[in-house]
């Protein structure tokens, strides 16, 4: 067949498009080879998965072919010489042939791991001396997969040569190089957008967890992503390896995340409203800091402070992570961010006991609200994995007049949208909202310039603005019929850099508010026990009378005999607070421990002259062991979790 000459840039687009088509064929092949694992996927679902997979395919292909793209787009005419064309062709064939081999190998390997292969596979097999033999056996035993790979590689090779590139027709003589530089710049920008999975300022580079927005069950995420993407996105990511600090027959008695179904339960189907407030660290509250600034500190949250005086408040509450993406799993699934965020890890497709899933079982309608552009931070994907029935973002708000130009809809109008929308829901309902306005670049709507105290940090006026938006939300909500039968939970996603030295320590770098407000219940007072974001889910299940067993790594804050501690991860170490002490553990050894009550600035490492409390260290190690091993074994729900009769 005669080769067709075409504009070089059209040829490049054709070849990337060709690989997109072949990757879609691989996705179809993956499904056909493993259809028994996806029995709930119907034809419309699969079409939605195929559509979602395109985003992951283009990202993987651009990463894999970055060298080819660079060499192809060089603004010089020598690239049209025969030898250079041959070099480009073999780079294309080798790189993409390897990517296709990775895809096809998972047709079979998925059956053993029930997940797409990640970079950790190289760690798993690095000590094997017979890899060539194993691969040879694999190719023979699964000849039909091998045949599939041969067929798609043949298609790639045959199709690649159908078009032959020629110089841009208008670029005669010396015009070629400057015009080619323009196209190099243009294609470079488009490549970055494709690799990241979007062009918005708020868009983080896509990860495996973003596949959740295209599926109804975590295990189906394997259909959306492709294996090269899975491998590339986990390069350099710390991979959990099973640990055995305590014997298996002892660990359950020290700490277990398994909550057994109660013998009897009184269901209390109250509505639930959760606010996750962007960057609302504890320092912002005057009421929570009566001794700051010589007792004269007023803070920047007058409404929240007034609400806390009518609520159950935990003044010693802490976040389990330092980023927004850490907060949703911690608050809504009781999964802390240890070592790496859950949503960025290779375990993000594990089955979880999510807020929405559990409350749906009790007949609740569930919804998640976030005023940012849909897809921002991957929140819509995780909301789906956590079982929420509906997601409301900037698209659903559908009024760009209230867009802040950077992150999303201003909090005040979006909070009103939130109140008005949930008023249309049938009771009982359970919803969560993640705010956006108290974030860099720290602006407020123009009409509010000069209204809120500027404070000592740029964020302070934004905190004041969001606090006002909260007040207006509660003014609207208090006029509804559902208000008095609702439990409101208010917390922050994480802390931020602070003004006062007391909040610039490793410990208070995680300090946040935690408030339970129920106008129809006698749920009031101050509880000084240690609390953390992952405690919210089990405490909520206690309050509403959840009748089943579940897995949650937090403690029930209302259960008098429950354990009281905080665990987060800081500077490559686990930070564990229990009693008056904080311990720093690198996974092997206690690096330091302090009495943070007497030594709030952590100046005196007690390890030099003392011994850490054995019970506290044992509890910390049991928690870490339970978390890592259950994460690796995909035992984050009661269905998968061996309970051995233990209770939390």
N, C-alpha and C positions, 0 to 999 in steps of 0.2 A: 504494500500500500504506500502510495506517495505521501511524503511528509508535507505538511502545510506550513508555510512561513507566516508568522504573525508578529505583531508588535510585542517587544520583549516583556512589557508589563502585563499584557493580556495573557501571555504564555505563563508568567509566574502565577497569576490568579487562577488560571486553568489548572496548574499542577497542585496548588494548595486545595482547590475545589475537588480535584480528583481524590486526594487523600481524605478529604472530609467524607466523600461518598464511600470510600473503602472502610473508613472507621465506622460509618453507619452500618455497613454490611457486617462488620465485626460485632457490633452491638446486637444486631439481629441474630448472628450466629451464636453469640453468648447466651441469648435468651433461648434459642432452640435447643442448644446443648444442655441447658439447665432449667428447662421449663417446669420441672417438678418442684423446684424451689420457689416458684413464683405463681402459684396456683390462683392467687387473687388478682392477678394482673389481666384485665380484659383489653379488648382492642383499643378503645379510647384511651385507657390508661397508658398502653404501650406507645401510642402515638404521642402522647404528652411526654413520655420518657424520652422518645427519640428526639423530640424537639429540644428538650432540656439538655440532652447529651451533646448537642452541637456546640454549646458554649464551652464545655469541657474538652471537646475534640479540637476546636480551634486553638485553645490555650496550649494543649499538649503539643500540637503540631508546630506551633510557632516556637515553643521552647526547643523542641527537637531539631527544628530546621533553622535555627538562628544563624548558624555558620553558613549554611547554604544560602540563606536570604542575603547575608552580608556580601558574600562573594558574587552572587548573582547581580546585586544592585550596585556594584562598584561603578563609578562614573567614567569608565575608560573603555575604549573600543577593543582593546586586546581580548576582552572576555568573549568575543565572537569567534576567536580562533578555535580550530578543531581540538587542539590539545586541552585548552581550558574548558571547552564544553564537555569533554570526556571526564575531566576531573570533577566538574559539577555533577555530572550524571551519577558517578560512582559514590560520591558523598550522599546524594539523595537516596540512592538505592540501599546503601549500607545502613544509614541512620533510620530510614523509614522501614526497612526490612526488619531491623531489630525491634522497632516499636510495634510492628505488627506481630512479631513473634511473642512479645510480652502479652499483647492482647489475646492471642490465640491460646497461649499456655494457660491462661486463666479459664478457658472453656472447661478445663479439667481440674486445675488446681483449686478453683473455687469450691468444688464439691468437698474438699477436705478442710478448707479454712472458713468457708462461708463469708468471705470478704475478698475484695480485690487485693492483689499482691501489693505490698508496700516496700519501701527501701529496706525495711528490717529483714526482708528475705535474705539479703546478702549476709547479714549477721547470723542468721539462722543456719546458713550452709557454709560459712567461711572456713569451718574446721573439717569439712568433708574432703577427703582425698580422692573420691571416686566420682566427682561431678560429671566428667565426660561419660563415664559409664551410665550414670543415672540419666543423663540427658539422652543418650543413645537409646536406652530402654524406654524412656518416655516417648520418643519419636516412633518407636515400633509399636508399643502397646496401644498407643492412641493415634494410630495411623490416620484415622479419619480427621482428627484435628490437624495433623501434619499436612494432610492433603488439602485441607481448607487453607492453611497458610501458603502452601505452594500455589494454590489457585489465585489468591488475592495478590501475592507478590508478582505472579505472571501478569495479572491484570495491570498492576502498577507499572511494570517494565514496558509492557506493550503500549499502554496509554501515554506514558511519558514521552515517547518519541513521535507521537502523532503530530505535535506542533513543534516547529523550530523557530527559535527567537531571532528577530532581526532588530536593528537599531530603530529607535523612535523616528518615524518618517520625517517629521518637521525639523529634526536636529541635524542639520547639515554642517559639515566642517567643524569649526571651533564651537558652535552652539551646543554641540552634544554634551560636553562635560558640565557646563552650568545647569542645563536643563535636567541632566541625569542626577545632579546633586539635589535639585528640588524634589525629584521623585524619591531619592534615597531618604530625604528628610520626611517626606509624606509617609512612605511605607514604614519608616522607623516608628513614627508616632502611632500608626495603625497597629503595628506589631505589639507595642506596649499595651495599647488598649485591649487587644485580643488576648494577650497573656494574662492581664489582670482580670478580664471578664467584664469590663465596663469602663466608662470614661468619666463618671461623676467623681467629684472631689471626695464624696463620702464612701466611695466604693473601695473596699479592701480587696486585695488579690483573692480570687476565688479559691476555696479549699474544698475538700471532699464533703464537708458538712453542707455546703450550698446545694448539693444534690437533693437535700431533703425537701426543698420546695416543689419538686417535681414528682414526688411519690407519696404514698399513703402509709407506708411502713418502712422502718429503717433498713430492713434487709433488701428492699428494692433499690436502694441507692446504688448498689453494685451494678444495676442496669444502666444507670445514668452516666456514671463516670467511666473512664477507660483506664486500663492498667498503666500505660505510660504516664498519665496524669497522676495517678495514685503514687507511683514510684517517685516521680519528680517532686511532688509536693511534700513528701516525707523525707527527702534528703536533708540531713542535718538536724532533723527533729529527734529529740530525745525519745527513745523507745523504751517503754516499760519492760522490765524483765521480772519474772516472778521472784518474790523474796520470801524468806522463811526465817524471820526473826523469832517467831514463836512456833512451837509444835502445833500441828493442826488440831490436836485434841485439847488444846488449852486456849486457843485464840478466841473462841466464841464466848468463853466466860470472862474475857478481859474486855473485848469490844466486839459487838456485832452490829451491822447496819440493817439487819433483818427485823422488821417490826411484825410480830405475830398478829393475826386477826384476833380481836378481843373476844372473850367468851360471850359477852353481851354488849350491846351498844344501843345508845339512844341517838338516833339520827337527828341532827339539828340543821335542816336545810336552809341556812341563811345564805344570802348572796355574798359574794367575795369580790373585793376590789383591791388590787395590788398596784401601788405606785413604786416604780424603780426610778429614782430621781438622779439624773445625770450629775455626777461630781458633787453631790451634796455631802461633803464630809462633816464629821461631827463638830468641827470647829466653828461651822457657820451658825450654830445654835447658841444663843445667849442662855437659854434655860438649862441646857446641858452643861454649861461652863460657868457656873456662878462665881468661881474664884479667879477667872482670867482677868487680866488687866486690873488687878487690885480690887476685883469685885465690881468693876464699872462696865464690864463688857456687855453689850446689848445684842451683838450678833446681827444677822441679816435675814432671819427667818421669823418675823413676828407672828405670822399666822400659824406656822408649824409649832412654834413654842406654845401658843395658846391651845392648840389642839392636843399637845402632849399632856397638858394639865388635866385633860378629861379622858386620858387613855392609859393603857398599860405600856410602860416604857422600859426599854432595856438600855441604860446609859453606858454599859460596857459591851457594846456590840461592835463587830468587826466584819469587814468584807473578807471573802475568801480569795480574792484576786485583785489585781491592780488595773485591769482594763475592762472596758464595757463588755467585750465578748466573754469575759469570765463570769459576769453577773447572772446572765440568764440561766445557765445550767445550775449555778449555785442556788439561786432564789427559787427557780421553778422546777428543779429536778433533784435538789440536794446533792449536787455533784461539785465538789470544790475544784479549783484550778490548781492542781499540783503538778509541778514541773512544766507542763504545757497546758494551754487552754483545751478543754474537752472538745470544743468545736473545731479546733485545728488539728486534732490528733487523728491517728489512724483508727481510733475506737469510736469516732463520732457516729458510726452507723450501728453501734450497740443498741440493743433494746433497753429502754429506761422507763422508770416510773415517773412520768411527767405530770405536771400540774393538770393539764387538760385531760389527759387520758384517765386519770384517777377520778376527777370530778365528773367527767362524762359518764362514767360508770354509775354515778349516783343521780343521774338525770339532769345534770347541769348543762346549760348552754355555755360554751366557753369561747372567749375571743381575746386576741392580743392586739394592742394598739401601739404604733410607733410612728411619729410624724415625719420621719425621714423618707426619702424616695424608696419605694419598694425594692427590696434586695440589699439595702444598706446594711453593712455589718453582718449580713447573713442571718438577720433576726427572723425574717419570714420563714427561712428554712428550719431554724431550730424551733420556732413556734409550732410548726407542723409536726416535727419530731416529738415535741412535748405534748401533742395531742389536742391542740386548740382547734375548735371547729372553724374559726374564722380569723382572718388577719385584716387589720385596717391600717393602711399607711397613707403616704402622701397621695397615691393614686386614688384611693377611696375618698379622701378628703376633697379632692377635685376642685381646688381653688388656689391657683398660683399667686393670687394677690397676697396671701398670707405666708408665702414662702420666704424664709430668711435669706435666701440666696446662696447658702452654703450647705447647711445640714438638713433642714426640713421646715415643717410648719411651725411657726412661733407657738410656744407652749400655751399662751392664753387662749387663742381661738381653738387650738387642737384639744385642750382640756374641755372646752365647752362642747365640741364635737363628740368627745368621749362621753360626757354626761348625757347628752341628748340621744346618742346612739344606744347606749345601754338601757335607756328608759324604754326603748322599743322592744327589748328582749323579754321573753317569757321567763318568769322566775321558776326556780332559782337559776341565777347566772353567776359565772365566775370569770372575771376579766383581769387583765394586767396591762399596765401602760408603762412605757419607757420614754421618759422625757428627752428633749434634745437641746433646749435653749441655753442651758448653763454650760456652755462648751466654747472652746476657742473658735472663732476670733473674739468671743466675749462681747457681743453686741446685744442691744435691746431694740425693740421697734422704735422708730424715730419719734413717735409721739410720747415715748417714755424716757427720752434722754433727759437726764437731770432729775428724774423723779425718785430714783432709788439711791441709797448711799453708795458712793463710789468705793468706800472702804480702803483697804490697804493693798488689795490685789485686784486685777482686772475682772476676775470672775465674780466679785462680790455684788456688783449691780445686777448681774445675770441671775444670781441666786435670789436676790430680792424680787426680781421680776417673776421668776418661777414660783416663788412663795406666794406672790399676789395671784398668779394663775391658779394655784391650789385653793386659795381662799375663794376665788370666784367659782371654781368647780364645786366646792362644798356648799356655797350659797345656792347654786342651781340644784345640786343633788338633794339638799335638805327639803326642797319643796316637792319631792316626788314621793310616791307611795312606797317605793322599795327601800328608801333610805334607812328607816329604823330597823329593818330586817337585814342589815348589811354589815359585814365585817370589813373594815378598811385596814390594810397593812401598808405602811409607808417605810421605805428604806432607800438606800443609795446603791448605785452600781459599784462605786469605788470611791476612795478618797483622792485628794489632789494635793499638790504642794500648798503648804499652809503658811500662815503669818507667824503664829506664836511658836516658840521653841518647843513647847510641850507636844506639839503635833508634828514635829519634824523627826521623830524617832522611828525606828523600824516597826515598832508596835502600833503607834498612833498613825503611821502612814496607811493603816488599814481601817482607821476608826470611822464609823458611820452611825447614823441614827437608826433605830428600829422601833417602830411604833405600831401597836395594835389598838384600833379605835372601833368600838361597837356601840353606837348610840342606844341600841336596844338591850344591851347586856351590862352587867356590873363588872366590866373588864377594865379596871382602873388601878393605878398605883405605879410604883417604881420598883423594879426587880433588878438588883445589882449583880446578879450572876453573870458570868461570861456568856455571851451569845454571838452567833455568827449567821451569815446568810443561809447556810445550809440547814439551820435549825428551823427556818420558816415553814418548809413543807411539812415535816412531821408535826409541828405545833398546830398548823392549820388542820391537818387530818384529825388531830385530837379534838379540836374545837367543833368541827362539823360532824363528827361521829363516823369517820370512814370505817366500813365494816370488814375490810379485807386486810391481808398481810401485804407488806410492801418493803422495798429496799430504799433506805435513805441514810446518808452518812451523817446527818445532823442529829441533834438531840431534841426531844420534846421539852420545850421551855416551861411547860405548865405541869410537868410530871415531877413531883418533889424529889423522887429518888433517881432521876436521870442524871447522867454524867454532865459535867460542866467544863468545857474546854474550848479552845479555838485553835484551828490549824490552818496555816496558809504557807505560801512558798515565796521566799525572798532571797535574792542574791545567791541562787544555787543551793539554798538550804531550806529545809522544813523549819518553820517557826511555830512552835507549839506552846500555848499558854494554858496553864492549869494551876489553880490556886493563886498564889502570889508570885509564881515563877514563870519564866519564859525560857524555852530550851531551843537551841539551834543544832540541827542534826543534818549531816551531809549525806545520809544514806548508809554510812558506815560507822561514824563516830559522833558523839556529842562534841560539837566544836566549842560551845559556850553555854552558860546559863546564868540568869540574873534574877534577882528579886525586884521585879519591875514596880512593885508598890513602894518600896523604900528607895529604889534606884531607878526612877522613871526615865532617866536619860541613858540607862544601860552603860554606865561607866565602869562598873566593877564586875568583871567576869569571875564568878564564884568557882569556876572550875579550877582555878589556880590553887585554891586552898580548901575546896570542899568536894562533896560527892552529890550528884543530882539525885533527886527523889526517885527511887527505883520504881514505885507504882506509876508515877507520871510518865517516866520513860517507857515503861511497859505498855501503857495505854497508847502512847504516841506510836510506838512500833506496831502495835496491833492494828491501829487505824490505817497506817500506811500499808501494811501487809494486806488487809482486807481490801483496801481501795485498789492497789495495783493488781493483785491477783484476780479480783473479780472483774476488773477492767479487761485484763488480758483474756480471761476465760469467758467474757461476755455473760457475766452473772450479776446483772444490775437490776433484775426483777425477781420477784418471788418464784416465778415459773422456773427460772434457771438456778436460783440460789439454794444451795444446801443449807438447811436451817439447823439440823441436829437438835431440834427442840429448844434452841436458844431464844431468848427474848431480849428486846432492847429496852 
